[in-house]
Amino acid sequence: MERLGHGVIRKMVTDATGTVEYSLPIGDQIVPMNPLLGRTIQLGYAGEIRCLACDRKTRKSFNQGYCFPCLRKLARCDSCIVRPEECHYDQGTCREPVWGETHCLIPHTVYLANTGALKVGITRGGNEPIRWVDQGASQALAIRTVPHRLASGQVEVVFKAHVADRTNWRVMLSGEPDAIDMGAERDRLLGLLAAKLGGLPGTPMEADVRTIDYPVLAYPEKVRSLNLDKAPLVEGTLQGIKGQYLILDTGVINMRKYGGYVLELSAS
């Protein structure tokens, strides 16, 4: 096995200009992952985790890479990040007002995506392709722009009464999904929800459907999750990468889940 990198990892970096190109930040290196397709790789975990925010050594990672004190202190770890309709900046209780101003009090996009089934989602304006790739969307369509994160959450709540707001990762990793007429679904939902959306901030967007192609040689016949906490050495032939998952012939592993873990990556 050739050692390719060692150190703290972060979620994979992506470039979706064509077929998605993936790179894994590990320690001081950025390791391109697409060239490893078809090769046997190993991921080794020796038991060390470091917080992505403060670099404190921690026995457990929270929110995909943070220690418990940072979980309690950082705005990016607050519950309103998962439930943006509960944003409380205007109440004066944001954990990090400056962070909130730069990340939440900016335009956001509400979108529809095909991740094996239709879903609604939100992201910061300009972050759309990254968000769509991280979710493993094969199709995506921006449908509404809103002035801030709170408004995006309020709009999403209206939509999720009629369409899912979460990705079923097992379905997403099971194969190429059937194409969805995203424009027709947008029009259907906007017509259905026009009265409720009328009282909320934001304006409809005229955008083209984005189609995303992932570097996958073969999808698993059965989706089985690999867990570094239970089996600290993962090995297998890399058959594909989709979302933030590596697809091996031995199972799939969500690399984002292990943010802050000190890993060693090798390949033969």
Secondary structure, DSSP 8 states (H G I E B T S, - for coil): -EEEEEEEB---EEE-SSS-EEEEEETTEEEE-GGGTTSEEEEEEEEEEB-TTT--B-SS-BTTTB-HHHHHH-GGGSGGGTSGGG--GGGT--SSHHHHHHHTSS-EEEEEEESSSEEEEEEETT-HHHHHHHTT-SEEEEEEEESSHHHHHHHHHHHTTTSB-S--HHHHTSS------HHHHHHHHHHHTHHHHTTSS-EE-----EE----BS---SS--B--TTT-SEEEEEEEEEETTEEEETTEEEEGGGGTTEEEEEEE-
